[in-house]
Amino acid sequence: MAVSAREIMEVIPDDAPVSAHYALTPHLARRTHVYSWPNPFSRSMYGTDINLEGMRLPESDLIEYVVLQVPLTEEVAAVWTTVAADFVEEERNDHWVVYRRVTAASAMLEGDRAREG
């Protein structure tokens, strides 16, 4: 499973904002925006105010990649179905799936990167 995790993370650009399964977030932590799924799409164990659990954080619009373990659990799938329309499957193996955002927000970020590079 460790090899398949390393392989799947290779498809994610180093500077891309990502929300990932908790087992992978330490390996993705050298980036500005990394969240443990379901954050920032559904606030979970994030901050001190438990009354905000389940709320969508504004940072969710920045996420370009999502990495989830397969098969999806019922709990993961419940949140995923609320955002899946904004993503396409980029890569998959026996244990993990990577989704890439395909909405206008990601196109703007890609354009910014091209101008910087």
N, CA and C atoms as a LAMMPS dump frame, in Angstrom:
ITEM: TIMESTEP
0
ITEM: NUMBER OF ATOMS
351
ITEM: BOX BOUNDS ff ff ff
-5.0000000000000000e+02 5.0000000000000000e+02
-5.0000000000000000e+02 5.0000000000000000e+02
-5.0000000000000000e+02 5.0000000000000000e+02
ITEM: ATOMS id mol type element x y z
1 1 1 N 0.825 -1.2 0
2 1 2 C 0 0 0
3 1 3 C 0.866 1.259 0
4 2 1 N 2.037 1.207 0.656
5 2 2 C 2.92 2.376 0.704
6 2 3 C 3.434 2.729 -0.68
7 3 1 N 3.783 1.725 -1.472
8 3 2 C 4.27 1.98 -2.829
9 3 3 C 3.163 2.593 -3.665
10 4 1 N 1.954 2.069 -3.559
11 4 2 C 0.849 2.61 -4.344
12 4 3 C 0.529 4.04 -3.926
13 5 1 N 0.717 4.367 -2.649
14 5 2 C 0.498 5.738 -2.176
15 5 3 C 1.536 6.681 -2.771
16 6 1 N 2.804 6.273 -2.759
17 6 2 C 3.864 7.106 -3.35
18 6 3 C 3.603 7.337 -4.834
19 7 1 N 3.221 6.293 -5.527
20 7 2 C 2.951 6.399 -6.961
21 7 3 C 1.802 7.36 -7.24
22 8 1 N 0.766 7.274 -6.443
23 8 2 C -0.407 8.111 -6.684
24 8 3 C -0.117 9.574 -6.378
25 9 1 N 0.705 9.836 -5.376
26 9 2 C 1.021 11.223 -5.018
27 9 3 C 1.918 11.892 -6.051
28 10 1 N 2.611 11.114 -6.862
29 10 2 C 3.494 11.679 -7.886
30 10 3 C 2.74 12.464 -8.949
31 11 1 N 1.463 12.202 -9.128
32 11 2 C 0.704 12.92 -10.156
33 11 3 C 0.26 14.304 -9.697
34 12 1 N 0.421 14.607 -8.413
35 12 2 C -0.015 15.893 -7.865
36 12 3 C 1.136 16.889 -7.925
37 13 1 N 0.955 18.018 -8.611
38 13 2 C 2.018 19.031 -8.649
39 13 3 C 2.393 19.478 -7.236
40 14 1 N 3.677 19.769 -7.033
41 14 2 C 4.192 20.129 -5.708
42 14 3 C 3.516 21.336 -5.083
43 15 1 N 3.025 22.261 -5.9
44 15 2 C 2.429 23.481 -5.356
45 15 3 C 0.9 23.467 -5.377
46 16 1 N 0.308 22.334 -5.724
47 16 2 C -1.144 22.255 -5.844
48 16 3 C -1.817 22.117 -4.484
49 17 1 N -2.866 22.906 -4.244
50 17 2 C -3.664 22.727 -3.027
51 17 3 C -4.394 21.38 -3.086
52 18 1 N -4.393 20.657 -1.961
53 18 2 C -4.925 19.296 -1.971
54 18 3 C -5.679 18.975 -0.682
55 19 1 N -6.71 18.163 -0.828
56 19 2 C -7.408 17.567 0.304
57 19 3 C -7.22 16.067 0.147
58 20 1 N -6.708 15.409 1.187
59 20 2 C -6.342 14.003 1.045
60 20 3 C -6.715 13.188 2.269
61 21 1 N -6.784 11.898 2.067
62 21 2 C -6.982 10.94 3.148
63 21 3 C -5.929 11.213 4.226
64 22 1 N -6.319 11.109 5.482
65 22 2 C -5.431 11.477 6.59
66 22 3 C -4.092 10.741 6.58
67 23 1 N -4.044 9.529 6.042
68 23 2 C -2.786 8.777 6.021
69 23 3 C -1.765 9.386 5.058
70 24 1 N -2.235 10.184 4.112
71 24 2 C -1.331 10.768 3.12
72 24 3 C -0.944 12.208 3.418
73 25 1 N -1.7 12.896 4.255
74 25 2 C -1.415 14.322 4.476
75 25 3 C -0.015 14.602 5.004
76 26 1 N 0.589 13.76 5.858
77 26 2 C 1.965 14.058 6.278
78 26 3 C 2.946 14.062 5.102
79 27 1 N 2.666 13.248 4.091
80 27 2 C 3.55 13.153 2.931
81 27 3 C 3.332 14.297 1.942
82 28 1 N 2.242 15.02 2.113
83 28 2 C 1.914 16.142 1.239
84 28 3 C 2.073 17.483 1.946
85 29 1 N 2.578 17.465 3.153
86 29 2 C 2.552 18.635 4.027
87 29 3 C 3.496 19.772 3.642
88 30 1 N 4.373 19.578 2.71
89 30 2 C 5.307 20.648 2.336
90 30 3 C 4.724 21.536 1.252
91 31 1 N 3.498 21.847 1.399
92 31 2 C 2.814 22.74 0.464
93 31 3 C 2.007 23.735 1.274
94 32 1 N 1.609 24.808 0.644
95 32 2 C 0.893 25.868 1.358
96 32 3 C -0.493 25.42 1.806
97 33 1 N -1.203 24.684 0.944
98 33 2 C -2.579 24.281 1.25
99 33 3 C -2.716 22.766 1.174
100 34 1 N -2.798 22.13 2.345
101 34 2 C -3.078 20.701 2.415
102 34 3 C -4.076 20.477 3.545
103 35 1 N -5.111 19.733 3.244
104 35 2 C -6.184 19.483 4.209
105 35 3 C -6.436 17.989 4.315
106 36 1 N -6.785 17.562 5.495
107 36 2 C -7.183 16.188 5.719
108 36 3 C -8.671 16.067 5.367
109 37 1 N -8.977 15.177 4.413
110 37 2 C -10.359 14.983 3.972
111 37 3 C -11.268 14.708 5.16
112 38 1 N -12.434 15.297 5.261
113 38 2 C -13.198 16.025 4.256
114 38 3 C -12.97 17.537 4.264
115 39 1 N -12.022 18.007 5.069
116 39 2 C -11.698 19.435 5.064
117 39 3 C -11.103 19.819 3.716
118 40 1 N -11.335 20.961 3.211
119 40 2 C -12.184 22.05 3.667
120 40 3 C -13.612 21.993 3.127
121 41 1 N -13.989 20.865 2.479
122 41 2 C -15.334 20.758 1.908
123 41 3 C -16.409 20.577 2.967
124 42 1 N -16.059 19.937 4.058
125 42 2 C -16.96 19.726 5.182
126 42 3 C -16.098 19.722 6.44
127 43 1 N -16.204 20.773 7.196
128 43 2 C -15.334 20.952 8.363
129 43 3 C -15.465 19.771 9.329
130 44 1 N -14.307 19.175 9.664
131 44 2 C -14.293 18.016 10.545
132 44 3 C -13.013 18.04 11.378
133 45 1 N -13.18 18.082 12.701
134 45 2 C -12.025 18.135 13.61
135 45 3 C -11.045 19.223 13.182
136 46 1 N -11.572 20.4 12.896
137 46 2 C -10.792 21.523 12.382
138 46 3 C -11.124 22.744 13.225
139 47 1 N -10.189 23.159 14.044
140 47 2 C -10.439 24.304 14.921
141 47 3 C -11.103 23.886 16.214
142 48 1 N -11.465 24.866 17.004
143 48 2 C -11.992 24.586 18.341
144 48 3 C -13.504 24.674 18.462
145 49 1 N -14.179 25.24 17.499
146 49 2 C -15.626 25.432 17.591
147 49 3 C -16.363 24.262 16.953
148 50 1 N -16.827 23.315 17.768
149 50 2 C -17.498 22.13 17.228
150 50 3 C -18.859 22.458 16.613
151 51 1 N -19.38 23.646 16.886
152 51 2 C -20.653 24.046 16.29
153 51 3 C -20.531 24.262 14.785
154 52 1 N -19.308 24.373 14.291
155 52 2 C -19.087 24.613 12.864
156 52 3 C -18.835 23.318 12.084
157 53 1 N -18.891 22.169 12.763
158 53 2 C -18.685 20.878 12.103
159 53 3 C -19.619 20.757 10.899
160 54 1 N -19.084 20.274 9.794
161 54 2 C -19.889 20.056 8.592
162 54 3 C -19.986 21.255 7.67
163 55 1 N -19.581 22.428 8.134
164 55 2 C -19.653 23.623 7.29
165 55 3 C -18.55 23.597 6.24
166 56 1 N -18.848 24.147 5.095
167 56 2 C -17.859 24.267 4.023
168 56 3 C -16.991 25.487 4.289
169 57 1 N -15.679 25.304 4.233
170 57 2 C -14.744 26.401 4.444
171 57 3 C -14.488 27.124 3.12
172 58 1 N -14.226 28.429 3.151
173 58 2 C -13.962 29.178 1.916
174 58 3 C -12.777 28.613 1.125
175 59 1 N -11.824 28.02 1.816
176 59 2 C -10.642 27.461 1.158
177 59 3 C -10.978 26.297 0.221
178 60 1 N -12.185 25.769 0.329
179 60 2 C -12.564 24.646 -0.527
180 60 3 C -12.488 25.013 -2.004
181 61 1 N -12.689 26.284 -2.315
182 61 2 C -12.622 26.728 -3.708
183 61 3 C -11.202 26.706 -4.263
184 62 1 N -10.202 26.629 -3.39
185 62 2 C -8.807 26.602 -3.826
186 62 3 C -8.304 25.197 -4.147
187 63 1 N -8.965 24.181 -3.638
188 63 2 C -8.477 22.81 -3.771
189 63 3 C -8.464 22.379 -5.239
190 64 1 N -7.312 21.947 -5.702
191 64 2 C -7.152 21.488 -7.078
192 64 3 C -7.151 19.972 -7.187
193 65 1 N -6.72 19.287 -6.118
194 65 2 C -6.645 17.822 -6.141
195 65 3 C -7.25 17.244 -4.87
196 66 1 N -7.885 16.093 -5.026
197 66 2 C -8.422 15.325 -3.905
198 66 3 C -7.878 13.904 -4.037
199 67 1 N -7.375 13.346 -2.927
200 67 2 C -6.858 11.975 -2.92
201 67 3 C -7.638 11.191 -1.873
202 68 1 N -8.315 10.146 -2.326
203 68 2 C -9.139 9.331 -1.439
204 68 3 C -8.759 7.866 -1.554
205 69 1 N -9.006 7.143 -0.472
206 69 2 C -8.77 5.705 -0.46
207 69 3 C -9.959 5.015 -1.115
208 70 1 N -9.701 3.949 -1.857
209 70 2 C -10.787 3.176 -2.457
210 70 3 C -10.86 1.804 -1.801
211 71 1 N -12.069 1.273 -1.661
212 71 2 C -13.334 1.892 -2.021
213 71 3 C -13.721 2.998 -1.033
214 72 1 N -14.547 3.92 -1.501
215 72 2 C -15.003 5 -0.64
216 72 3 C -15.939 4.453 0.431
217 73 1 N -15.741 4.92 1.655
218 73 2 C -16.677 4.561 2.715
219 73 3 C -17.955 5.371 2.522
220 74 1 N -18.99 4.995 3.195
221 74 2 C -20.261 5.719 3.1
222 74 3 C -20.091 7.172 3.558
223 75 1 N -19.327 7.37 4.627
224 75 2 C -19.099 8.711 5.154
225 75 3 C -18.328 9.585 4.159
226 76 1 N -17.289 9.037 3.557
227 76 2 C -16.498 9.77 2.56
228 76 3 C -17.357 10.07 1.335
229 77 1 N -18.097 9.082 0.883
230 77 2 C -18.938 9.251 -0.301
231 77 3 C -20.002 10.325 -0.099
232 78 1 N -20.51 10.464 1.116
233 78 2 C -21.538 11.465 1.392
234 78 3 C -21.018 12.872 1.118
235 79 1 N -19.787 13.153 1.494
236 79 2 C -19.201 14.472 1.227
237 79 3 C -18.754 14.553 -0.23
238 80 1 N -18.147 13.494 -0.729
239 80 2 C -17.622 13.5 -2.09
240 80 3 C -18.716 13.818 -3.104
241 81 1 N -19.907 13.286 -2.93
242 81 2 C -20.982 13.529 -3.888
243 81 3 C -21.362 15.007 -3.972
244 82 1 N -21.055 15.774 -2.943
245 82 2 C -21.389 17.207 -2.968
246 82 3 C -20.399 18.024 -3.794
247 83 1 N -19.221 17.476 -4.096
248 83 2 C -18.198 18.229 -4.84
249 83 3 C -17.719 17.504 -6.091
250 84 1 N -18.119 16.269 -6.291
251 84 2 C -17.592 15.438 -7.377
252 84 3 C -17.76 16.06 -8.759
253 85 1 N -18.801 16.826 -8.964
254 85 2 C -19.044 17.423 -10.284
255 85 3 C -17.936 18.391 -10.705
256 86 1 N -17.174 18.893 -9.746
257 86 2 C -16.097 19.843 -10.04
258 86 3 C -14.771 19.155 -10.351
259 87 1 N -14.723 17.834 -10.301
260 87 2 C -13.478 17.086 -10.433
261 87 3 C -13.607 15.965 -11.457
262 88 1 N -12.453 15.58 -12.013
263 88 2 C -12.373 14.394 -12.87
264 88 3 C -11.311 13.473 -12.289
265 89 1 N -11.458 12.194 -12.559
266 89 2 C -10.459 11.247 -12.086
267 89 3 C -9.173 11.425 -12.891
268 90 1 N -8.073 11.627 -12.192
269 90 2 C -6.771 11.839 -12.815
270 90 3 C -5.953 10.544 -12.838
271 91 1 N -6.004 9.791 -11.748
272 91 2 C -5.189 8.57 -11.62
273 91 3 C -5.846 7.662 -10.584
274 92 1 N -5.633 6.349 -10.745
275 92 2 C -6.219 5.378 -9.816
276 92 3 C -5.311 4.157 -9.758
277 93 1 N -5.248 3.549 -8.575
278 93 2 C -4.616 2.241 -8.44
279 93 3 C -5.484 1.406 -7.498
280 94 1 N -4.977 0.314 -6.999
281 94 2 C -5.798 -0.578 -6.176
282 94 3 C -6.234 0.016 -4.842
283 95 1 N -5.522 1.044 -4.365
284 95 2 C -5.802 1.589 -3.037
285 95 3 C -6.23 3.051 -3.015
286 96 1 N -5.89 3.807 -4.049
287 96 2 C -6.085 5.26 -4.025
288 96 3 C -6.64 5.77 -5.342
289 97 1 N -7.305 6.914 -5.251
290 97 2 C -7.755 7.61 -6.45
291 97 3 C -7.46 9.103 -6.284
292 98 1 N -6.969 9.714 -7.36
293 98 2 C -6.69 11.153 -7.373
294 98 3 C -7.686 11.809 -8.322
295 99 1 N -8.315 12.859 -7.832
296 99 2 C -9.223 13.651 -8.648
297 99 3 C -8.62 15.036 -8.842
298 100 1 N -8.828 15.619 -10.034
299 100 2 C -8.323 16.952 -10.363
300 100 3 C -9.505 17.864 -10.672
301 101 1 N -9.454 19.082 -10.141
302 101 2 C -10.532 20.05 -10.369
303 101 3 C -10.531 20.491 -11.828
304 102 1 N -11.711 20.638 -12.375
305 102 2 C -11.848 21.047 -13.77
306 102 3 C -12.769 22.252 -13.941
307 103 1 N -12.901 23.057 -12.921
308 103 2 C -13.791 24.208 -12.981
309 103 3 C -13.018 25.473 -13.343
310 104 1 N -13.704 26.576 -13.44
311 104 2 C -13.093 27.855 -13.798
312 104 3 C -12.008 28.263 -12.817
313 105 1 N -12.186 27.967 -11.525
314 105 2 C -11.191 28.346 -10.519
315 105 3 C -9.847 27.7 -10.806
316 106 1 N -9.845 26.439 -11.205
317 106 2 C -8.571 25.771 -11.485
318 106 3 C -7.941 26.317 -12.751
319 107 1 N -8.753 26.682 -13.711
320 107 2 C -8.209 27.273 -14.94
321 107 3 C -7.515 28.592 -14.632
322 108 1 N -8.091 29.387 -13.715
323 108 2 C -7.459 30.659 -13.328
324 108 3 C -6.135 30.405 -12.628
325 109 1 N -6.075 29.432 -11.719
326 109 2 C -4.84 29.115 -11.023
327 109 3 C -3.769 28.622 -11.985
328 110 1 N -4.165 27.792 -12.953
329 110 2 C -3.204 27.299 -13.943
330 110 3 C -2.674 28.45 -14.779
331 111 1 N -3.544 29.405 -15.111
332 111 2 C -3.12 30.579 -15.863
333 111 3 C -2.128 31.419 -15.082
334 112 1 N -2.371 31.588 -13.796
335 112 2 C -1.447 32.324 -12.92
336 112 3 C -0.087 31.641 -12.886
337 113 1 N -0.08 30.316 -12.785
338 113 2 C 1.179 29.568 -12.745
339 113 3 C 1.962 29.737 -14.046
340 114 1 N 1.243 29.72 -15.176
341 114 2 C 1.91 29.858 -16.464
342 114 3 C 2.561 31.234 -16.596
343 115 1 N 1.885 32.268 -16.098
344 115 2 C 2.439 33.622 -16.148
345 115 3 C 3.658 33.762 -15.236
346 116 1 N 3.629 33.047 -14.081
347 116 2 C 4.754 33.112 -13.136
348 116 3 C 5.955 32.34 -13.649
349 117 1 N 5.704 31.252 -14.373
350 117 2 C 6.773 30.343 -14.788
351 117 3 C 7.487 30.829 -15.97
